[in-house]
Amino acid sequence: MNQAAGETAQWPEGKRYALHHAIIAGDTAYGSWRDGGLTLLDVQDRTQPKLISHRNWSPPFGGGTHTALPLPGSGSAGGA
């Protein structure tokens, strides 16, 4: 969200939607978005990331996705 450009939040009040941090492994960035779930991005071209996948399990489960962690050699990731 770009508040300086006049964008406003479109999510429910009381939820936190902010990138905690991203971990890059190879050409994939694994990002955790607090109450917004987990996002995988193709960052082969670092200037033009492309969405691979996004999953949000809140609701029905609580949010608070803190760390997206690629699992080496498995082709998958875990979230905490």
Secondary structure, 3 states (H helix, E strand, C coil): CCHHHCCCCCCCCCCCCCCCEEEEECCEEEEECECCCEEEEECCCCCCCEEEEEECCCCCCCCCECCEEEECCCCEEEEC
